[in-house]
Amino acid sequence: MKTSPRVLIVEDEPAIAELLSVNLRHNGFTPIWAEDGAAAQREIEAQLPDLILLDWMLPGQSGLQLARKWRLDARSKAIPILMLTARGDEPDKVAGLDAGADDYITKPFSTQELLARIRAVLRRRSPEHGGESVSVGSLHLDPATHRVSYAGQPLKLGPTEFKLLHHLMRHAERVHSRAQLLDKVWGDHVYIEERTVDVHVKRLREALGEAAVMVETVRGAGYRVTAQGQA
């Protein structure tokens, strides 16, 4: 029997947390509520959730601080984080993504938008199993085992970065616009902004280390993976 995805809600306002819990429960999820970072940490240590809904403004540690902390912890680094924020300005959104959030949603939001974002993030978390491995120069990716290596050395990529790299490597040397990447990598991108692609490309380059030069920015056009960029 398939278990329903566990969603940890980190929100200090009980009314909002209750509303989120009711909607999640009615749509096949198992919500768990934590009112601050300490309570959330206890829940994570007890059982890893499938996704974290993280409020930006919290007593004690902020959502940004918690996202950074969980991304640095080997046990929690792969858990998708959806940031809840009343801050709609682009610099704030980018700050949330840079802190490690997979996506963000600005308050007030509709239940349908929230559910669509949660499902999209969970889909991106699941790698595309099967399929043939692909190599570009010394960079190798195996979708069946979800492994990436460069010059024989293993690399650790997040789920979205893995999917992004997989698509770029399957179409090496071809330039992909941000809109094309949103369509192919994110799928239902109705709520995703193109700036999100730039943040994940930055995160991908950081994970690739020496191989980062293989991910090229083509000014005014988009991104591509090329073997010509490797040392």
N, C-alpha and C positions, 0 to 999 in steps of 0.2 A: 504494500500500500504506500502510495506516494505521500510524503509528509508535506504540509504546507510551509512555505518559506517563512522563516522567523525574521521579523523586522524589529530592531531595537530603536525605540523612539526616545531620543534624548531631548527633552523639552521641559522647562521649568514651570510652564503655565498649565495647570491641570485641565482646564476647559479645552485647550487646544489638543493636549495629549489624548483626552477622552474622545474628542471628535475624530482624530486620526485613527485611534484604536478601533472605534466602531466601524469606520469605513474600510479599514484594512481587513478586519475580521469578516465583514460581509462580502469581501472580494477574494476570500481564500487564503489570507495571510494570517500568521500568528504574531500579534503585536506584543511587545514587552516594553514597559515604560520605565525610564530612569529619569529622575528630575535634575540630576547634575552629573558632572564628570566622574565623581567618585562612585556613584551608584551604577553608572554605565560601565565603569571598569570592572566592578564586581560581576555584572551580568556577562560581560565578555569572558571573564576568567571562568565563570561557571559553565557557559556554553556559547560557542561562537554563533552569532547571528548570521543570516544570509545577506543582510543589508542593514545599514545604520541610517536612520533619519536624524540628522544632527542640526539642532538649532544653533544659529550663530551666536546669539546673545544668551549667555548662561551665567548663573552665579558661580563665582570661583573661576575655574578655567573656562575660557571662551571656546566656542565651537572650532575656531581656527587652531587654537592651541591643542585641543583634543585630536583634531584631524592629523596634525603634524606628529603628535605623540604616537597615535595608532599606526601611522604609516611607517614609523621607525621600528616598531615592534614586529619581529618576525612572525609572531602568531596572528596578529591582526592586520598585517599590511595589505592582505589581498581582499579584505572585506570591502565591498562597495559602499561608498559614503555619498549620500544625497544631502546637501546642505540646505537647510531652511533659513531664509534670510529676509528681513524687511528692507535690506539694502539693495536697491535696484541698479545702482550706478555700475558701469563697466569695470572700473578699477577694483571695486569691492568683489564683483563676481570673479574677476581674474585672481584676486587674492585667495578666494575660496578654492578655486581650481589648483592654484599653485601650492596650497597647503595640503593638497592630496584628495580633495573631494572629486568624485567622478562626475558630478553634475550638481546643479543648484536649482532651487525653485524660489521665486520671490513671492512673499506674502503681500496681499491675499491671493490664494490660488484656488482653483476649482478641484474638486475630488477627481474628476476625470483626467485633468492634467497631471496631478500627482501620481495617479495609478499608471498612467502612460509612461511617465518618467521612471517609476520604479521598475516596471516590466522591461523597459528598454535597458536600464542599467543591469538588471539581472541577466538579460540575454547576452549582453556584452561580457559579463563575467564568465559565462560558459564558453570555453574555446570551441572552435569548429573541429570536432573530432573527425578523425579519418582524413582522407585526402593525402596526396603525395607530398613528401618533403621537398623543400625548394632551397636552392643555393644561389647566392650572388657573390662572386669572388670567394672570399674566406668566410662569408656570413652564411650560416646554415640554420634553417627553421624546419622543425618537424611538428605539424599540426596534430598528429596522432598522440604524441607524448607531451605536447605543449612545451617543447624545449627549443632554446635558441643558443647557438654558440658562435663565437668568432675566433678563427685561427685555433680551433679545438678547445677554447676556453668557454665554459658555460656562462650564460648571461641571465639575469633575472629581470623579467618584464611583467608589468601589471597586465590584467586581462584586456583592457582597451588598447594598450600599446602593442600587445601581441597581435591583436586582430588588425591593427593599423599597419604594422610591419609586414604581416602576412600578405595583405592586399598589395602593398607597395612592391614587395619582392616578387609576387606572382606576375606583376606587370612591370618588371624592372626596366629602367630607362625611359618609361613613359611618364609624362608630367600629368599630375592629377590636381585639379582645382579643389579648393576647400569644399565647394558644393558637391563635387563628385565623391570626395572622401566621406562627407556626411552621409550621402546616399548609400554608399557601398559598405561603410564600416559601422555607422550608427543605425542605419536602417530607417526607422520611423523618426526622422529628425525634425518633425514639425515644431518641437519646442527647443531644439538645440541651435545655438548661434555659431556662426563660422569661426568666431574667436576661440571657441572651444578646441577646434582642430589645432590651432597654433600652440595652445597649452599642452596638448597631448604629444605633439611633435617634439616640443621642448623636453617633455618628460621621457620620450622615447630616446632622444639623443643622449640624455643623461645616463639612461640605462645601458646604452650601447657602448659607452666609453670610447675606446680607440676607433670603433667602427662608426662613430657618430658622423664622420665626414661623408659617409656613404649616403646619408639622407640629405639631399640638396634642396635648398630653396631656390625656385626659379622665379625671379622677381616678376610680379604682375601676373603670374600664371598658376603657381601652386608648388607642389613638392614631388620629388621622385627619389627612388633608390637607384644608385649607379655603382657599378664595380670600379669605375674610373676614380672614384673619390678615395678608395682605400690606400693605405700606405704600402 
